[in-house]
Amino acid sequence: MSTPLSTETGSARRQPTVALALGAGGAKGLAHIGVIEELEAQGYRITAIAGSSMGALIGGIHAMGKLDVYRDWVGALAKFDVLRLVDWTFSGGGLIKGEKIIGTLRGLIGDALIEELPLAFTAVATDIDREREVWLSRGSLFDAIRASIAIPTVFRPHHIGGRRLVDGGLLNPVPVTPLIREPADYLIAVSVDGAASEPVPTIPPSEETADVPGYRQRIGSFIGRLISHGGNGDAPREPGALELLTQAMDLMQANLSRLRLAAYEPDLLIQLPRNMASPYEFYRARELIELGRQQARASLAHWPQAITPEQ
C-alpha cells in the first residue's frame, strides 16, 4: 500500500493516512492505545481500523473518539474490585457471560452503529460452526466487539444474525486483510504476539500503576485452580487450566500471525513480545500503554517512510 506520502501545498504538507490492523492479545492489547497515541503524535491520521479481539475493542473505541475516556478508566482498574465486572457462569460454553463488562463499557463509552463512525472500522470474529472468519462492519459497535473478544471457553459465544461467533484471533490474529482495499497512504499492523523476549520488558510502576495489595489474592480465591498467579518463593506451581489454555492460544496466535503477515505484508509491523504480560493483567494498563508507545516510537524511528518532525 506504499503510495506517495503526501502532496505539498506551499510550506504545508498533508497528514499521511494510515489503515491500522490491531491484533488480539487480551490485556497485552492495551499496548495498542500507546501505539495509536504515538502515531497521531507523530502526525499520522488513522482513517481505517480492523481489529481482532482486544484489537477490536481498542480500535472500535478509538473509532468512536472515546479512547481517552477508556484509557483513563482502564488505567484506574487496579483501584477497584475487578471481580465486579466478571459475571461467572457454568453454562453456555464459557466461564464468563460477558454482559457486565460490555454493559459497563456501553455506559462509559456509549454505543454507535459501525457504519456511522467517523472512520472505517471492522471487527473480526470467527463463525465457529461454519469454520470461517467474519468481518463485522455494520450494526452495533459493542455487539461486534463482544463477538470478537469471545475467547473460547472463557467467554460465552455471541450470537449475531443466527451465527455463533467467537474470538477473531482464532483465524486472523492480526487482521490486515480487511484493510487491503482501504484508501490510505500506509497499512500498519500491530502485533502483541511477537517473539518472547529476555528479559521481559517492563516499566517500573508508579504509585498510581502499582498493583493494589491483595488484588491477585482476591481473584485467586475464586479461580486459583484455573489461573496460576506466579511464584511466591515456593516451588513453581503447575499451571491452571485457564493458564494452560492461554499459553496454548498465545502460541497458536503467534504462529498464525507470522504466517498471515508473511502472506499479507503491511508497510510497517509494530511488534511487541508476547511475554510482556499475561492476557488477564489489566491492572498493568498504564505500563502496557507506555510499552506500546515506546515500541511505536522505536519502529517509526527505523522506518524509511516515517515522517520527521520538521515535515
C-alpha positions as CSV (number, residue, x, y, z in Angstrom):
1,M,0.0,0.0,0.0
2,S,3.0,2.3,-0.2
3,T,1.7,5.3,-2.2
4,P,3.3,8.7,-2.2
5,L,3.4,10.1,1.3
6,S,1.6,13.4,0.7
7,T,1.4,16.4,-1.5
8,E,2.8,19.9,-0.9
9,T,0.7,23.0,-0.7
10,G,3.1,25.9,-0.1
11,S,5.0,25.0,3.0
12,A,2.2,22.9,4.4
13,R,2.1,19.1,4.0
14,R,-1.0,16.9,4.2
15,Q,-1.1,14.4,7.0
16,P,-0.2,10.9,5.8
17,T,-3.1,8.5,6.3
18,V,-3.0,5.1,7.9
19,A,-5.1,1.9,7.8
20,L,-4.4,0.2,11.1
21,A,-4.6,-3.5,11.9
22,L,-4.7,-4.2,15.7
23,G,-4.0,-7.8,16.9
24,A,-5.5,-10.0,19.6
25,G,-3.9,-10.5,22.9
26,G,-6.1,-9.8,25.9
27,A,-4.6,-7.2,28.3
28,K,-1.5,-7.1,26.2
29,G,-3.6,-5.3,23.6
30,L,-3.7,-2.3,25.9
31,A,-0.4,-1.5,24.2
32,H,-2.5,-0.6,21.1
33,I,-3.5,2.6,23.0
34,G,0.1,3.8,23.2
35,V,0.7,2.9,19.5
36,I,-2.3,4.9,18.4
37,E,-1.4,7.9,20.5
38,E,2.2,7.8,19.2
39,L,1.1,7.6,15.6
40,E,-1.1,10.6,16.0
41,A,1.5,12.5,17.9
42,Q,3.9,12.0,15.0
43,G,1.5,13.4,12.5
44,Y,-0.3,10.3,11.1
45,R,-4.1,10.3,10.6
46,I,-5.8,7.0,11.1
47,T,-8.6,6.6,8.6
48,A,-9.4,2.9,8.9
49,I,-9.1,0.2,11.6
50,A,-9.6,-3.5,11.7
51,G,-9.2,-5.4,14.9
52,S,-9.4,-8.9,16.4
53,S,-10.4,-9.5,20.0
54,M,-8.7,-6.8,22.2
55,G,-7.7,-5.1,19.0
56,A,-11.3,-4.8,18.0
57,L,-12.2,-3.3,21.4
58,I,-9.4,-0.7,21.3
59,G,-9.9,0.1,17.6
60,G,-13.7,0.4,18.0
61,I,-13.4,2.8,21.0
62,H,-10.9,4.9,19.1
63,A,-13.2,5.0,16.1
64,M,-15.9,6.5,18.4
65,G,-13.4,9.1,19.5
66,K,-13.5,7.9,23.1
67,L,-10.1,6.4,23.5
68,D,-9.1,8.9,26.2
69,V,-12.1,8.0,28.3
70,Y,-11.4,4.3,28.1
71,R,-7.6,4.9,28.7
72,D,-8.4,6.8,31.9
73,W,-10.9,4.2,33.1
74,V,-8.8,1.1,32.4
75,G,-5.7,2.8,33.9
76,A,-7.6,3.0,37.2
77,L,-8.8,-0.6,37.3
78,A,-6.3,-1.6,39.9
79,K,-8.1,0.7,42.4
80,F,-11.4,-1.4,42.1
81,D,-12.5,-4.9,42.6
82,V,-12.3,-6.2,39.1
83,L,-14.4,-9.2,40.0
84,R,-17.4,-6.9,39.9
85,L,-17.0,-6.8,36.1
86,V,-17.0,-10.6,35.8
87,D,-20.3,-12.4,35.6
88,W,-19.3,-16.0,36.1
89,T,-21.4,-18.8,34.6
90,F,-21.1,-22.6,34.3
91,S,-23.3,-22.9,31.2
92,G,-23.5,-21.7,27.6
93,G,-20.0,-22.6,26.5
94,G,-17.9,-20.2,28.6
95,L,-16.9,-19.3,32.2
96,I,-17.9,-15.7,31.8
97,K,-21.2,-14.3,30.3
98,G,-19.5,-11.0,29.3
99,E,-22.7,-9.0,29.8
100,K,-21.3,-7.0,32.8
101,I,-18.1,-5.8,31.1
102,I,-19.9,-4.9,27.8
103,G,-22.7,-3.2,29.8
104,T,-20.1,-1.2,31.8
105,L,-18.3,-0.1,28.6
106,R,-21.6,0.8,26.9
107,G,-22.4,3.0,29.9
108,L,-18.9,4.5,29.8
109,I,-18.5,5.0,26.1
110,G,-21.9,4.8,24.7
111,D,-22.7,2.7,21.6
112,A,-23.0,3.5,17.9
113,L,-23.6,1.9,14.5
114,I,-20.4,0.9,12.9
115,E,-21.4,2.3,9.6
116,E,-21.9,5.8,11.2
117,L,-18.5,6.0,12.8
118,P,-16.2,8.8,11.5
119,L,-13.6,6.2,10.2
120,A,-13.9,2.8,8.6
121,F,-14.0,0.0,11.2
122,T,-14.1,-3.8,11.1
123,A,-14.2,-6.2,14.0
124,V,-13.1,-9.7,13.1
125,A,-14.8,-12.7,14.7
126,T,-15.0,-16.4,14.0
127,D,-18.1,-18.3,13.0
128,I,-17.3,-21.4,15.0
129,D,-20.0,-23.6,13.3
130,R,-19.2,-22.6,9.7
131,E,-15.4,-22.5,10.4
132,R,-14.8,-19.2,8.8
133,E,-13.8,-15.6,9.8
134,V,-16.5,-13.0,9.8
135,W,-15.9,-9.3,9.2
136,L,-18.3,-7.1,11.2
137,S,-18.6,-3.7,9.6
138,R,-22.2,-2.8,10.2
139,G,-24.6,-2.8,13.2
140,S,-23.9,-2.2,16.9
141,L,-20.3,-1.5,17.7
142,F,-20.4,-3.3,21.0
143,D,-22.2,-6.3,19.6
144,A,-19.3,-6.6,17.2
145,I,-16.7,-6.1,19.9
146,R,-18.5,-8.7,22.2
147,A,-18.3,-11.3,19.4
148,S,-14.7,-10.5,18.6
149,I,-13.5,-10.9,22.2
150,A,-15.3,-14.2,22.9
151,I,-12.3,-16.3,23.8
152,P,-13.4,-20.0,23.6
153,T,-14.3,-21.5,27.0
154,V,-13.6,-18.1,28.7
155,F,-16.4,-16.0,27.2
156,R,-19.7,-17.4,26.0
157,P,-20.0,-17.2,22.2
158,H,-22.0,-14.3,21.0
159,H,-24.9,-14.7,18.5
160,I,-25.4,-12.2,15.7
161,G,-27.7,-12.9,12.8
162,G,-28.1,-16.6,13.7
163,R,-24.3,-17.1,13.8
164,R,-22.5,-18.3,16.8
165,L,-19.4,-16.1,16.9
166,V,-16.2,-16.4,18.9
167,D,-12.8,-14.7,19.1
168,G,-11.5,-13.4,15.8
169,G,-7.9,-14.3,16.9
170,L,-8.7,-17.9,16.2
171,L,-8.4,-17.4,12.5
172,N,-7.0,-13.9,12.0
173,P,-5.0,-12.6,15.0
174,V,-3.7,-9.5,13.2
175,P,-6.4,-8.6,10.6
176,V,-4.6,-7.0,7.8
177,T,-6.9,-8.5,5.1
178,P,-10.0,-6.3,5.8
179,L,-7.8,-3.3,5.1
180,I,-6.2,-4.2,1.8
181,R,-8.6,-2.1,-0.2
182,E,-8.9,0.8,2.2
183,P,-7.7,4.1,0.6
184,A,-4.7,5.1,2.9
185,D,-1.1,6.0,2.3
186,Y,0.1,3.2,4.6
187,L,-1.1,0.0,6.1
188,I,0.4,-0.5,9.6
189,A,-0.1,-3.6,11.7
190,V,0.4,-4.0,15.5
191,S,1.0,-7.4,16.9
192,V,1.4,-8.3,20.6
193,D,2.3,-11.8,19.7
194,G,5.9,-11.2,18.9
195,A,8.8,-13.5,19.9
196,A,9.3,-13.8,23.6
197,S,12.0,-11.5,24.9
198,E,14.5,-11.9,27.7
199,P,14.4,-10.1,30.0
200,V,10.7,-9.5,30.0
201,P,10.1,-5.8,29.1
202,T,8.8,-3.8,32.0
203,I,8.4,-0.2,33.1
204,P,8.7,0.4,36.8
205,P,5.2,1.1,38.1
206,S,4.4,4.4,39.6
207,E,2.4,4.8,42.8
208,E,-0.7,5.1,40.5
209,T,0.1,1.9,38.5
210,A,1.3,-0.4,41.2
211,D,-0.8,-3.4,41.9
212,V,-3.3,-2.9,44.8
213,P,-2.3,-5.2,47.7
214,G,-4.5,-8.3,47.6
215,Y,-5.7,-7.8,44.0
216,R,-4.3,-11.1,42.8
217,Q,-5.2,-12.9,46.0
218,R,-8.8,-11.9,45.7
219,I,-9.0,-13.2,42.2
220,G,-7.1,-16.3,43.2
221,S,-9.5,-17.1,45.9
222,F,-12.1,-17.8,43.3
223,I,-10.2,-19.1,40.3
224,G,-6.9,-20.2,41.9
225,R,-7.3,-23.6,40.3
226,L,-7.8,-22.1,36.9
227,I,-5.1,-19.5,36.8
228,S,-1.7,-19.7,38.4
229,H,-0.6,-16.2,39.6
230,G,3.2,-16.9,39.8
231,G,5.7,-18.0,42.4
232,N,6.0,-16.6,45.9
233,G,9.3,-18.1,46.8
234,D,7.9,-21.6,46.9
235,A,8.3,-24.3,44.3
236,P,6.7,-23.5,40.9
237,R,3.1,-24.5,40.7
238,E,1.6,-26.5,37.9
239,P,-0.3,-24.2,35.5
240,G,-4.1,-24.0,36.0
241,A,-6.5,-25.0,33.2
242,L,-7.1,-21.4,32.1
243,E,-3.4,-20.5,32.2
244,L,-2.6,-23.5,30.1
245,L,-5.3,-22.6,27.6
246,T,-3.9,-19.0,27.5
247,Q,-0.4,-20.3,26.8
248,A,-1.7,-22.6,24.0
249,M,-3.7,-19.7,22.5
250,D,-0.7,-17.4,22.6
251,L,1.5,-20.0,20.8
252,M,-1.2,-20.7,18.2
253,Q,-1.8,-17.0,17.6
254,A,1.9,-16.2,17.3
255,N,2.4,-18.8,14.7
256,L,-0.7,-17.9,12.8
257,S,0.1,-14.2,12.9
258,R,3.5,-14.9,11.4
259,L,2.0,-16.9,8.5
260,R,-0.7,-14.3,7.8
261,L,1.6,-11.4,7.9
262,A,4.0,-13.1,5.5
263,A,1.1,-13.6,3.1
264,Y,-0.3,-10.0,3.6
265,E,2.7,-7.9,4.4
266,P,1.9,-4.5,5.9
267,D,4.0,-1.4,5.1
268,L,5.1,-1.4,8.8
269,L,4.8,-4.0,11.5
270,I,4.9,-2.8,15.1
271,Q,5.5,-5.9,17.2
272,L,5.7,-6.4,20.9
273,P,6.8,-9.6,22.7
274,R,4.1,-11.9,23.8
275,N,5.6,-12.4,27.2
276,M,5.3,-8.8,28.2
277,A,2.2,-9.6,30.2
278,S,-0.5,-12.2,30.7
279,P,-3.8,-11.7,28.9
280,Y,-5.7,-11.0,32.1
281,E,-3.3,-8.5,33.7
282,F,-5.5,-5.4,33.1
283,Y,-4.2,-3.8,36.3
284,R,-1.0,-3.1,34.4
285,A,-2.8,-0.9,31.9
286,R,-0.6,2.2,32.2
287,E,2.6,0.2,31.9
288,L,1.4,-1.7,28.8
289,I,0.2,1.5,27.2
290,E,3.6,3.0,27.7
291,L,5.3,-0.1,26.3
292,G,3.2,0.3,23.2
293,R,4.1,4.0,22.9
294,Q,7.8,3.2,23.2
295,Q,7.7,0.4,20.6
296,A,5.8,2.5,18.1
297,R,8.4,5.3,18.6
298,A,11.3,2.9,18.0
299,S,9.6,1.3,15.0
300,L,8.9,4.6,13.4
301,A,12.4,5.8,14.0
302,H,13.8,3.0,11.9
303,W,11.1,3.1,9.2
304,P,12.4,4.8,6.0
305,Q,8.9,6.2,5.1
306,A,8.4,7.8,8.5
307,I,7.7,11.5,8.5
308,T,10.1,13.7,10.5
309,P,9.2,16.5,12.9
310,E,10.2,19.2,10.5
311,Q,7.8,17.9,7.9
